[in-house]
């Protein structure tokens, strides 16, 4: 603006024009520039708002990009459109592959149950010897690993698979204990059940799966001694064992996917999926889990089954 005024002043002075003419021309230029600047700012700000709105919608579509007014903007929009198309293709392909994988392994798990059931029948027809008991225990582990795979594949696939109802915690614990009773007997572990007469709002199938997995870990890493299950603080389920315990360095990562920890590597028994699966399920159900342990002193797993009170506004 100042340069424009100086230019007018220099030209008009050469022609010996009056100062009023120079000032009048500068005023006209200022008014014109002000109008053009306001229009340009309005268009710029409008495009900015359109981009901010579009940013919140990504990656669902790029149809609402502001109208391009120059070649460079059109080139950028073409580039964005191409990248969005490639992203949609990649996501569709990944979802399809994931679905195929889930379907394949789901079919595999259901098919593997047939020979497992047949082996159970064959073992039942054999004399009750230490060898057949050992085979039955190992077959039980195979069956549990197959169920673990199926649960892992189902987890997060469909949120509607959760059905929250008011359940008796005692009934849920008894379901899990009955399933693992043969392993308790085989390893000569004592089981101590405390008062469990509370009701919880949860999904019966998934919470039983969590309790089963925690019992499996307790049995796996407790060579001798006892496992106790009780309620504390009104709404916390505590599963404690007298096993080998967990190294303090492993506790922060013990629920990470694929993390086996020192005990898992030492005993070659861990898949690194059990506690990860428990954490995912409990998070989905609105429950909590914390683990207290030290080497040689056993492990305590505390499940928080309570829910915060609802506030009606």
Residue pairs with C-beta under 8 A, 6 or more apart in sequence:
1 29
1 30
1 33
4 26
4 29
5 22
5 26
5 29
8 22
8 25
8 26
8 29
9 22
12 21
12 22
12 25
43 69
46 66
47 66
50 64
50 65
50 66
51 65
51 66
53 64
54 62
54 64
54 65
57 64
58 84
59 84
59 87
59 88
59 91
61 84
62 77
62 80
62 81
62 84
65 77
65 80
68 74
68 77
101 153
102 153
102 154
102 157
105 149
105 150
105 153
106 150
106 153
106 154
109 146
109 147
109 149
109 150
112 146
113 143
113 146
116 139
116 142
116 143
116 146
119 139
120 136
120 139
123 132
123 135
123 136
123 139
126 132
133 186
136 182
137 182
137 183
137 186
140 182
140 183
144 212
144 216
145 271
148 213
148 271
148 273
148 274
148 277
151 209
151 277
152 273
152 277
154 161
155 277
155 280
155 281
155 284
156 280
156 284
159 284
162 203
162 206
162 284
162 285
163 203
163 204
163 205
164 201
164 202
164 203
164 285
165 201
165 202
165 203
165 204
166 199
166 200
166 201
167 199
167 200
167 201
167 202
167 204
167 207
168 197
168 199
169 196
169 197
169 198
169 199
169 200
169 231
169 237
169 305
170 196
170 197
170 198
172 200
172 204
172 207
172 208
172 211
173 193
173 196
173 211
173 229
173 237
175 208
175 211
176 208
176 211
176 212
176 215
177 191
177 193
177 215
177 229
179 212
180 212
180 215
180 216
180 219
183 189
183 219
184 190
184 191
184 219
184 227
187 219
187 222
187 223
187 224
188 224
189 219
189 222
189 224
189 225
189 226
189 227
190 225
190 226
190 227
191 226
191 227
191 228
191 229
192 226
192 227
192 228
192 229
192 230
193 228
193 229
193 230
194 228
194 229
194 230
194 231
195 230
195 231
196 229
196 230
196 231
196 237
198 231
198 234
198 235
200 207
200 235
200 305
201 307
202 285
202 287
202 305
203 285
206 281
206 284
206 285
207 281
207 285
207 287
209 277
209 281
210 278
210 281
210 282
210 303
211 237
211 239
213 274
213 275
213 277
213 278
214 239
214 278
214 301
215 227
215 239
216 274
217 274
217 275
217 299
218 227
218 239
218 241
218 243
218 299
219 227
220 267
220 269
221 241
221 243
221 244
221 263
221 267
221 269
221 299
222 241
222 242
222 243
222 244
222 298
223 243
223 244
224 242
225 241
225 242
225 243
225 298
226 241
226 242
227 239
227 240
227 241
227 242
228 238
228 239
228 240
228 241
229 237
229 238
229 239
229 240
230 237
230 238
230 240
231 237
231 238
232 238
232 302
234 306
235 304
235 305
235 306
236 302
236 303
236 304
236 305
236 306
237 302
237 303
237 305
238 300
238 301
238 302
238 303
239 300
239 301
239 303
240 298
240 299
240 300
240 301
241 298
241 299
242 298
243 298
243 299
244 263
244 295
244 296
245 263
245 293
245 294
245 295
245 296
245 297
245 298
245 299
246 254
246 261
246 262
246 263
246 291
246 293
246 294
246 295
246 299
247 261
247 262
247 263
247 295
248 294
248 295
249 262
250 259
250 261
250 262
250 263
251 291
251 293
253 259
253 261
254 261
254 275
254 291
255 275
255 276
255 278
255 279
255 289
255 291
256 272
256 276
257 272
257 273
257 276
258 272
258 273
258 276
259 272
259 276
260 270
260 271
260 272
261 270
263 270
264 270
264 272
275 291
278 289
279 289
282 288
282 289
282 303
286 307
287 303
287 304
287 305
288 303
288 304
289 301
289 302
289 303
289 304
290 301
290 302
290 304
291 299
291 300
291 301
291 302
292 299
292 300
292 302
293 299
293 300
